[in-house]
Amino acid sequence: MTWQIGVDVGGTFTDFLALDPAAGLFRVAKVPSTPEDQSTGFLSGLDVLGIDYQAVAALIHGTTVATNAVLERKGARCGLLTTAGFRDVLELGRRTRPNAYGMTGSFEALIPRELRAEIAERIDAAGRVLIPLDEAEVRRAAQSLRDCGAEALVIHFIHSYANPAHERRCAEIACEIWPNRFVTLGSEVLCEAREFERGSTAALNGYVQPIVSRYLGRLSQTLRSAGLANELLVMQGNGGMMAAGTASGLAVHTVMSGPAAGAIAAARIGAQAGHTNLVACDMGGTSFDVSLIVAGEPAVSAEKDIAYGVPLRIPLVDIHTIGAGGGSIARVSEAGILQIGPQSAGARPGPIAYGRGGSAATVTDANFVLGRLNPDHLTGVGAMAGVDTVGAAIREQIGDPLGLDTTAAAAAILAVTTNQLANAIRLVSVEKGHDPRDFALFAFGGAGPLHAVEIARELGIPTVLVPRFPGITSALGCVLADVRHDFVQSIGQRLADVSAGDLDGRFAQQAEAGHRLLDSEGVPLVEIVIRHEADLQFRGQSHVFRVPATSPGFDRHRILADFIERYKARFDIELPGMQAMLVNARTTVIGRRAAVDLAMLTGSSEWVGVASPTGKRRVHFAGGWHDTAIFDRNALASDTVLVGPAIIEQPDTTVVIDPGASAIVDRLGNFVISVGAA
């Protein structure tokens, strides 16, 4: 067993990358996604790869099943057991509203009020029992929720992070009644203070657990029947992976797993290429995902709002997403303004150019009309619609309302798209204190390299890095990812009062829990890395800073000095009279897998049934039409230099080098593009 296969399911295509590092071989494939059942496209692509299942050492899956269930509100029907008096925490939230201006908008909690039951019990913030658990009431409430059709059960008691005894006893009683294993404890999903965020995260897990569990169970069974010996591995939103069996219980950790895989790949490729500070941009068919790579590591956030009023408080790669992809629909509003997305043509019917019955003009159609895409064939699409047909639709839908001809209308679509994408990058860079000019732009996804140079020029970014296989970079991230588990425990004490021995004990317990998970998953590892961190804030403030910690040997004086230094760097002020509070103790357990030398991707890949065209064609750039050379990516060796305008075609994407820009192929097969002046 030598093959490692990464599979990333996107909104339009499902991407596959198979590596055999020992033999220096790799295969890639791209098939249309099947949103009605992602496993259909998953299995279809594995058939295209043509690898014997018994030769597969690791199969890693980045899935959007959980994310889609939340965004589309198609999760399971959940019931909630919570402390008496706290039934409406999920709706009260943090006193926000859907729209900042005006009393408009609406919100529905993931768990409806009629399925939220109160239980007599109370534990205080110090973990002391104030009101014993009413076990008879637990039985009555659990039976009632089951009778009302709840499929999953969430147990969320106040201050369970300080003492989970009531939640655990409640779960024991409920499991005697509940017909399945879909029972979520808030303290097990997130052992941290903040009842709303912990409750929301637990509710999210209960909401998606049946969906994810059934999907992974069905897929795993099919793979085992086909001969796969090892357990299916699943990407997490924190950039690590875990076994499918573990993911079925901690389903909420698979949210945002696909974009996280792309960020991991960007960091690894950038590090090997000598670019450790990157703005990673993944543009696919339906969305544009942006993440920041600083010093070779993706930025990780402790919380993300999955939707309004639905915070997810677990470690996640910090990714900003907007609805602007190749399939995003262009339209003219009633006010006469050209708008792009967030509506998308998706995989079916797709853009008009795909010839599958699509009728709405999209970003892909604009690129097609302007000559940037092959007019005859695209991988995963086959024969394209005629340029005249697509141009007529753009003129009718966009050009006529705006008084533009076909070319100007298509160029306007791309100009507005570039502006939206640049604004998304500003959100993760400029607004967080980073100057984009200090970074390189890492462009991937099927549509990313089409727009990369224009985006970089808009932001003043001097260099663009395009990986060897942009369209399957997230699949590569699945292969490169390590196994990772994160743990947190709320402390809530003055740092000066914290016992070093007590905190070392807490860190050790979390590390041991991570070791047990790694052992149970059975993934071959070359080393295990333990990282400890402390969350600190000044008493009375809400700004929390995360500081690396050493354990055993926790040193509160060193931790305090690091915290004060970071606080001053952020706010340019010192507060010597304020007391520092230790909010949380965090542990990350990482199982390192064998490293992959990405230079193996420089050779010719085994694309099944695909031929790359060469020649010249007329392509429109800012300023007019240009006779543009078309290159076959597989024919470009290391150190090859190209001067724009040029277009490089390969089965998973098209790379556009605008006039004024130049590119060189590095030793890893990446394009390093010097943006230059327009």
C-alpha positions in Angstrom: 0.0 0.0 0.0 1.8 3.1 -1.3 -0.8 5.5 -2.8 -2.1 8.5 -0.8 -5.2 10.0 -2.3 -6.7 13.4 -1.5 -10.3 14.2 -2.5 -11.9 17.7 -2.3 -15.5 18.2 -3.1 -16.3 21.7 -4.4 -19.5 23.3 -5.5 -18.8 22.6 -9.2 -16.1 20.0 -9.4 -14.7 17.2 -7.2 -10.9 17.1 -7.4 -8.5 14.2 -6.9 -4.8 13.9 -6.4 -3.1 10.5 -5.9 0.6 10.4 -4.8 3.0 7.5 -4.6 6.0 9.2 -3.0 8.1 6.0 -2.9 7.8 5.6 -6.7 7.7 9.3 -7.5 4.3 8.8 -9.3 1.1 10.9 -9.2 -2.3 11.0 -10.9 -4.9 13.7 -10.9 -8.5 13.8 -11.9 -11.5 16.2 -11.9 -15.1 15.2 -12.2 -18.4 17.2 -11.9 -19.6 17.4 -8.3 -22.9 15.7 -7.4 -24.6 17.9 -4.8 -27.5 15.6 -4.3 -25.1 12.9 -3.0 -21.4 13.9 -2.8 -20.3 10.2 -2.6 -21.5 9.7 -6.2 -18.9 12.1 -7.6 -16.4 10.9 -5.0 -16.6 7.2 -6.2 -16.7 8.2 -9.9 -13.5 10.1 -9.6 -11.7 7.2 -7.8 -12.8 5.0 -10.8 -11.2 7.6 -13.2 -7.9 7.4 -11.2 -7.8 3.7 -11.8 -5.9 2.8 -8.6 -6.5 -0.5 -6.9 -8.1 0.1 -3.6 -5.8 -2.4 -2.0 -2.8 -0.3 -3.0 -4.2 2.8 -1.1 -2.3 3.6 2.1 -4.4 6.7 3.0 -7.6 8.2 1.5 -8.3 11.7 2.8 -11.6 13.5 2.2 -12.4 17.2 2.3 -16.2 17.5 2.4 -18.8 20.2 2.4 -21.6 18.1 3.8 -21.7 19.7 7.2 -21.1 23.3 5.8 -23.9 22.9 3.3 -26.3 21.4 5.8 -25.9 24.5 8.0 -25.9 27.2 5.2 -28.9 25.6 3.5 -30.7 24.8 6.8 -31.0 21.1 5.9 -29.7 19.6 9.1 -31.3 17.1 11.4 -34.3 17.8 13.7 -32.7 18.4 17.1 -33.9 18.5 20.6 -32.2 20.4 23.5 -32.1 19.7 27.2 -30.8 22.8 29.1 -30.7 24.3 32.5 -34.0 25.7 33.7 -34.2 29.4 32.8 -31.9 29.2 29.9 -34.2 27.8 27.2 -33.8 30.8 24.9 -30.0 31.3 25.0 -29.7 30.2 21.4 -32.1 33.0 20.3 -31.0 35.8 22.7 -27.4 35.5 21.6 -25.2 38.6 22.0 -27.8 41.4 21.4 -27.0 41.6 17.7 -29.4 41.9 14.8 -29.3 40.7 11.2 -28.9 44.2 9.8 -27.0 46.9 11.6 -29.4 49.6 10.4 -33.1 49.4 10.7 -35.3 46.8 12.5 -35.3 44.4 9.6 -34.3 40.8 9.1 -35.2 37.6 10.9 -33.5 34.8 12.7 -34.4 31.2 13.4 -32.4 29.1 15.9 -31.1 25.8 14.7 -33.2 24.1 17.4 -36.9 25.4 17.4 -38.3 26.5 20.7 -40.8 23.7 21.0 -37.9 21.2 20.9 -36.0 23.0 23.7 -36.7 21.6 27.2 -35.6 22.9 30.6 -34.2 20.7 33.3 -34.0 21.5 37.0 -30.2 21.5 37.9 -27.6 24.1 38.6 -23.8 24.2 38.9 -22.0 27.5 39.6 -18.9 28.8 37.8 -16.6 27.2 40.4 -18.1 23.8 39.6 -20.2 23.5 42.9 -23.6 21.8 42.7 -26.3 24.3 43.7 -29.3 22.3 42.5 -29.1 18.5 42.0 -30.1 17.1 38.6 -33.8 16.1 38.5 -33.3 12.7 36.8 -37.1 12.0 36.5 -37.5 15.3 34.6 -34.6 14.2 32.3 -36.5 11.0 31.5 -39.8 12.8 30.8 -38.2 15.5 28.7 -36.1 13.1 26.6 -39.1 10.9 25.9 -41.1 14.0 24.9 -38.5 15.2 22.5 -38.3 11.7 21.0 -42.0 11.6 20.6 -41.9 15.0 18.8 -39.6 13.6 16.2 -36.2 14.9 17.3 -33.5 12.8 15.7 -30.5 14.2 17.6 -30.3 15.4 21.2 -28.1 18.2 22.5 -27.4 18.5 26.3 -26.2 21.9 27.3 -26.1 22.9 31.0 -24.8 26.1 32.4 -21.2 26.0 33.7 -20.7 22.4 32.5 -17.1 23.4 31.5 -16.4 23.7 35.3 -18.1 20.5 36.2 -19.6 18.2 33.5 -21.1 15.7 36.0 -24.7 16.8 35.4 -24.3 16.7 31.6 -22.7 13.2 31.7 -25.4 11.8 34.1 -28.1 13.4 31.9 -26.6 11.7 28.8 -26.6 8.3 30.6 -30.3 8.6 31.3 -31.2 10.0 27.9 -29.2 7.2 26.1 -31.5 4.7 27.8 -34.4 6.3 25.9 -32.8 7.7 22.8 -33.1 5.4 19.7 -29.6 6.3 18.3 -26.2 7.5 19.2 -26.7 11.1 18.2 -26.4 12.6 21.6 -24.1 15.7 22.0 -22.7 17.1 25.3 -21.8 20.7 25.3 -18.8 20.1 27.6 -17.4 17.5 25.3 -17.7 19.6 22.2 -16.4 22.8 23.9 -15.1 22.8 27.5 -15.0 26.6 27.6 -17.0 29.4 29.3 -19.5 31.5 27.3 -22.9 29.7 27.4 -24.1 31.1 24.1 -21.1 30.2 22.1 -20.8 26.8 23.7 -24.5 26.1 23.2 -24.4 27.2 19.6 -21.4 25.0 18.9 -23.1 22.0 20.6 -26.3 22.7 18.6 -24.3 22.8 15.4 -22.8 19.4 16.2 -26.2 17.9 16.9 -27.6 19.6 13.8 -25.1 18.1 11.4 -24.1 14.9 13.2 -26.8 12.6 11.7 -26.1 14.0 8.2 -22.3 13.6 8.4 -22.5 10.3 10.2 -24.8 8.7 7.6 -22.7 10.1 4.7 -19.4 8.9 6.1 -20.8 5.6 7.2 -22.3 4.9 3.7 -19.1 6.0 1.9 -16.9 4.0 4.3 -18.9 0.9 3.8 -18.7 1.2 0.0 -15.0 1.8 0.2 -14.4 -1.2 2.4 -16.5 -3.4 0.1 -14.3 -2.2 -2.8 -11.1 -3.3 -1.0 -9.9 -0.3 1.0 -8.1 -1.7 4.0 -7.5 1.5 6.1 -10.2 3.8 7.6 -11.3 6.8 5.5 -9.7 10.0 6.9 -11.6 13.3 6.9 -10.3 16.9 6.9 -11.2 19.3 9.7 -11.7 23.0 9.7 -8.5 23.5 11.8 -6.4 22.2 8.9 -5.8 18.7 10.4 -7.5 15.4 9.7 -9.2 12.7 11.7 -10.6 9.2 11.2 -14.1 9.0 9.8 -15.2 7.2 13.0 -14.0 10.1 15.1 -15.6 12.6 12.7 -19.0 11.0 13.0 -19.0 11.9 16.7 -17.4 15.4 16.3 -19.1 16.3 13.0 -19.0 20.0 13.7 -15.2 19.9 13.2 -15.7 19.0 9.5 -17.3 22.5 8.9 -15.0 24.5 6.5 -12.7 21.5 6.0 -12.4 22.0 2.2 -11.1 25.6 2.3 -8.8 24.6 5.2 -7.1 22.0 3.1 -6.4 24.6 0.5 -4.8 26.9 3.1 -2.6 24.0 4.3 -1.4 23.3 0.8 -0.7 26.9 0.2 1.5 27.1 3.3 3.4 23.9 2.4 4.0 24.9 -1.2 4.9 28.5 -0.3 7.4 27.3 2.3 9.2 25.0 -0.1 9.1 27.7 -2.8 10.6 30.3 -0.5 7.5 32.4 0.1 6.4 32.1 3.7 4.0 35.1 3.7 1.1 34.6 1.4 -2.4 35.7 0.7 -4.0 32.4 -0.4 -6.9 32.8 -2.8 -9.1 29.9 -3.8 -11.5 30.7 -6.5 -13.7 27.8 -7.6 -17.1 27.6 -9.3 -19.2 29.1 -6.5 -17.0 30.9 -4.0 -13.8 32.8 -3.3 -11.9 31.8 -0.2 -9.2 34.0 1.2 -6.7 33.1 4.0 -3.5 34.6 5.3 -0.3 32.6 5.6 2.2 34.3 8.0 5.6 32.8 8.6 4.6 29.6 6.9 1.5 29.0 9.0 -2.2 29.6 8.2 -3.9 32.0 10.6 -6.2 30.2 12.9 -9.2 31.8 14.7 -11.0 30.5 17.8 -14.5 31.4 16.5 -16.4 31.9 13.3 -20.0 33.0 12.5 -21.2 30.3 10.2 -24.4 32.3 9.7 -26.0 35.2 11.5 -26.5 34.3 15.1 -24.8 30.9 14.7 -21.2 31.2 16.0 -18.9 28.1 15.9 -16.3 28.3 18.6 -13.7 25.8 17.7 -10.2 26.4 16.1 -10.6 27.0 12.4 -8.3 28.2 9.7 -9.2 31.9 9.4 -10.9 32.0 6.0 -13.1 34.8 4.6 -15.5 33.6 1.9 -17.6 35.5 -0.6 -20.0 34.2 -3.2 -17.9 35.1 -6.2 -16.7 32.1 -8.3 -16.5 31.2 -11.9 -20.2 30.2 -11.9 -21.3 33.4 -10.1 -24.2 35.0 -11.9 -23.9 38.5 -13.3 -27.0 40.7 -13.4 -28.0 44.3 -13.6 -30.1 45.5 -10.5 -33.2 47.6 -10.7 -31.0 50.6 -9.9 -28.9 49.9 -13.0 -25.9 48.6 -11.1 -23.9 45.6 -12.3 -23.7 42.9 -9.6 -21.8 39.6 -9.4 -23.1 36.8 -7.2 -23.7 35.5 -4.7 -26.1 33.4 -6.7 -24.3 30.7 -8.7 -25.1 28.6 -11.7 -23.4 25.7 -9.8 -22.4 22.4 -11.4 -25.8 21.9 -13.0 -26.7 23.6 -15.3 -23.5 25.6 -14.9 -22.4 28.6 -17.1 -23.9 29.1 -20.5 -20.5 28.2 -22.0 -20.8 24.6 -20.6 -23.7 23.9 -23.0 -25.7 22.1 -20.3 -28.8 24.3 -20.4 -27.5 27.2 -18.4 -29.1 30.6 -19.3 -27.7 33.1 -16.9 -24.5 35.0 -17.7 -21.6 34.2 -15.4 -18.0 35.1 -14.7 -16.9 32.0 -16.7 -18.9 33.2 -19.6 -17.2 36.6 -19.6 -13.8 34.9 -19.6 -15.0 32.7 -22.4 -16.2 35.6 -24.6 -12.9 37.5 -24.0 -10.8 34.6 -25.3 -9.3 33.6 -21.9 -10.7 30.1 -22.0 -10.3 27.4 -24.6 -13.3 27.8 -27.0 -13.4 24.1 -27.8 -12.8 22.1 -24.6 -12.5 22.3 -20.8 -11.8 19.4 -18.5 -14.9 18.0 -16.9 -17.1 19.9 -19.4 -16.3 18.5 -22.9 -17.5 20.4 -25.9 -18.2 24.1 -25.2 -21.1 26.2 -26.4 -20.4 28.6 -29.3 -18.8 32.0 -28.5 -21.6 33.8 -30.4 -24.3 32.1 -28.3 -22.6 33.1 -25.0 -21.8 36.6 -26.3 -25.4 37.1 -27.3 -26.6 36.2 -23.8 -24.1 38.6 -22.2 -25.1 41.4 -24.5 -28.8 40.8 -23.8 -28.6 40.4 -20.0 -25.7 42.9 -19.3 -24.8 45.0 -22.3 -28.2 46.3 -23.4 -29.3 47.4 -19.9 -25.9 49.2 -19.5 -25.6 50.5 -23.0 -22.5 48.4 -23.7 -21.4 46.1 -26.6 -20.7 42.5 -25.9 -16.9 43.0 -25.3 -17.4 45.9 -23.0 -20.1 44.1 -21.1 -17.9 41.0 -20.6 -15.0 43.2 -19.5 -17.2 45.0 -17.0 -18.2 41.7 -15.5 -14.5 40.9 -14.9 -13.7 44.4 -13.6 -16.5 44.2 -11.0 -15.4 40.7 -10.1 -11.8 41.8 -9.6 -12.9 44.6 -7.3 -15.0 42.3 -5.2 -12.1 39.8 -4.9 -9.7 42.5 -3.9 -12.0 43.8 -1.2 -12.2 40.3 0.2 -8.4 40.2 0.5 -8.4 43.6 2.2 -10.7 42.1 4.9 -8.1 39.6 5.9 -5.0 41.8 5.4 -5.4 45.6 5.6 -8.1 45.5 8.2 -6.0 43.2 10.4 -2.9 45.3 10.3 -1.1 43.6 7.3 0.1 45.4 4.2 -0.7 43.2 1.1 2.4 44.5 -0.5 4.5 42.5 2.0 2.9 39.2 0.8 2.8 37.2 -2.4 -0.6 36.2 -3.8 -1.1 32.4 -4.0 -3.7 31.8 -6.6 -5.4 28.4 -6.9 -8.8 26.8 -7.6 -10.1 26.3 -11.1 -10.7 30.0 -11.6 -8.1 31.6 -9.4 -5.2 31.9 -11.9 -7.5 33.5 -14.4 -7.8 36.6 -12.2 -4.7 36.6 -10.2 -2.6 39.2 -11.9 -5.5 41.7 -12.1 -6.2 41.2 -8.4 -2.5 41.6 -7.5 -2.3 44.9 -9.5 -5.4 46.2 -7.8 -3.7 45.6 -4.4 -0.1 46.5 -5.2 1.0 42.9 -4.6 4.3 42.4 -6.6 4.4 38.6 -6.9 1.9 35.9 -7.8 2.6 32.3 -7.1 0.5 29.7 -9.0 1.1 26.1 -8.0 1.7 23.2 -10.4 -1.9 22.1 -10.2 -4.1 25.0 -9.0 -7.4 23.3 -9.6 -6.6 20.4 -7.3 -4.6 22.3 -4.6 -7.2 21.6 -1.9 -7.0 17.9 -2.8 -3.2 18.2 -2.4 -3.8 19.8 1.0 -5.7 16.7 2.1 -2.7 14.6 1.3 -0.2 17.0 3.0 -2.3 17.5 6.2 -1.3 16.1 9.6 -3.6 14.5 12.1 -4.7 17.2 14.6 -6.9 17.5 17.7 -7.5 20.6 19.7 -8.5 20.8 23.4 -9.5 23.7 25.6 -10.3 24.1 29.3 -11.7 27.3 30.9 -9.7 28.5 33.9 -11.0 31.9 34.8 -8.5 32.8 37.5 -6.1 35.6 38.2 -2.8 34.6 36.6 -1.0 35.5 39.8 -3.1 32.9 41.7 -2.6 30.1 39.2 -0.7 27.0 40.5 1.9 25.9 38.0 1.5 22.3 39.1 -2.3 22.4 38.7 -2.0 23.9 35.2 0.7 21.4 34.2 -1.7 18.7 35.2 -4.5 20.2 33.1 -2.2 20.4 30.1 -1.1 16.8 30.6 -4.7 15.6 30.7 -5.4 17.3 27.4 -2.2 15.9 25.8 -3.1 12.4 27.0 -6.6 12.7 25.5 -4.9 13.7 22.2 -2.6 10.7 22.4 -5.5 8.4 22.9 -7.3 9.7 19.8 -4.2 9.3 17.7 -3.8 5.8 18.9 -7.4 4.9 18.1 -7.2 6.4 14.6 -4.2 4.2 13.6 -2.7 6.7 11.1 1.0 6.1 10.4 2.9 9.0 12.0 6.6 10.0 12.1 6.3 12.2 15.2 3.8 13.7 17.7 4.0 17.4 18.5 2.3 18.9 21.6 1.6 22.6 21.7 0.2 24.4 24.7 -1.2 27.9 24.8 -2.8 30.2 27.3 -5.6 32.7 26.6 -5.2 35.9 28.7 -7.0 39.2 29.2 -7.0 42.1 31.6 -9.8 41.8 34.2 -12.9 43.7 33.0 -11.9 43.6 29.4 -12.9 41.3 26.5 -9.8 41.4 24.4 -8.2 37.9 24.7 -4.6 37.2 23.5 -3.3 33.7 23.0 0.3 33.2 24.2 2.4 30.0 23.8 3.0 28.2 27.0 5.6 25.6 28.2 4.5 22.5 30.1 5.6 20.9 32.2 7.3 23.9 33.8 4.5 26.4 33.3 6.0 29.9 34.0 3.4 32.5 34.8 6.0 35.3 34.9 7.1 34.6 31.3 3.5 34.2 30.2 2.6 37.6 31.7 5.6 39.3 30.0 4.5 37.8 26.6 1.0 38.9 27.1 1.9 42.5 28.0 4.2 42.6 25.0 1.4 41.5 22.7 -1.1 43.8 24.3 1.3 46.8 23.8 2.0 45.8 20.2 -1.8 45.7 19.5 -3.0 48.7 21.4 0.2 50.8 22.0 -0.5 51.1 25.7 0.7 49.6 28.9 -1.7 49.0 31.9 0.6 48.2 34.9 -2.2 48.5 37.4 -4.5 45.9 35.7 -4.7 42.3 36.7 -4.1 39.7 34.1 -6.6 36.8 34.0 -5.9 33.3 32.7 -9.0 32.6 30.7 -8.3 29.3 29.0 -5.7 26.6 28.7 -5.3 25.1 25.2 -3.5 22.1 23.9 -3.0 21.1 20.3 -1.9 17.5 19.6 -0.5 17.1 16.1 0.5 13.7 14.5 3.0 14.5 11.8 2.8 12.3 8.7 5.7 11.6 6.4 6.7 14.8 4.5 6.2 14.9 0.7 8.8 16.6 -1.6 6.6 18.6 -3.9 9.3 18.5 -6.6 7.8 15.2 -7.6 4.9 17.1 -9.1 7.1 18.7 -11.8 6.9 15.7 -14.0 4.1 14.9 -16.5 1.0 13.7 -14.8 -1.3 10.9 -15.8 -4.4 12.8 -16.9 -6.9 10.3 -18.3 -8.2 11.1 -21.7 -7.0 14.7 -21.8 -5.0 16.5 -24.4 -3.6 20.1 -24.0 -4.0 22.4 -27.0 -1.4 24.8 -28.3 -1.4 27.8 -30.7 -2.5 31.4 -30.6 -5.8 33.3 -30.3 -7.2 36.8 -29.8 -7.6 37.6 -26.1 -9.0 40.8 -24.6 -7.1 42.5 -21.8 -7.5 46.0 -20.4 -6.8 48.3 -23.4 -7.9 46.0 -26.2 -7.5 42.7 -28.0 -4.0 41.0 -28.2 -2.7 38.1 -30.3 -1.8 35.8 -27.4 0.4 32.7 -27.3 -1.2 29.6 -25.8 1.1 27.2 -24.0 0.7 23.6 -22.9 1.6 23.5 -19.2 3.0 20.0 -19.4 5.6 21.2 -22.0 7.1 23.9 -19.7 10.2 22.8 -17.9 11.8 24.5 -14.9 13.4 27.9 -15.5 11.1 28.5 -18.5 10.4 32.2 -18.8 7.2 33.6 -20.3 6.4 37.3 -21.0 2.8 38.4 -21.1 0.4 38.4 -22.8 0.3 34.6 -22.5 -2.1 31.9 -21.6 -1.1 28.5 -20.1 -3.7 25.8 -20.4 -3.7 22.6 -18.3 -6.6 20.2 -17.5 -7.4 21.7 -14.1 -7.2 25.4 -14.8 -6.1 28.2 -17.2 -3.3 30.6 -16.1 -3.5 34.2 -17.6 -0.3 36.3 -17.7 -1.5 39.8 -18.5 0.5 42.3 -20.7 3.3 43.8 -18.6 3.7 40.7 -16.4 6.3 37.9 -16.8 6.6 34.5 -15.3 9.2 31.8 -14.5 8.7 28.1 -13.7 10.5 27.3 -10.4 12.0 23.9 -9.4 8.6 22.8 -7.9 6.7 23.5 -11.1 5.1 26.7 -9.7 4.7 29.8 -11.8 6.3 32.8 -10.1 4.7 35.8 -11.8 6.2 39.3 -11.5 3.1 41.4 -11.9 4.8 44.5 -13.3 2.8 47.5 -14.6 -0.4 47.2 -16.7 
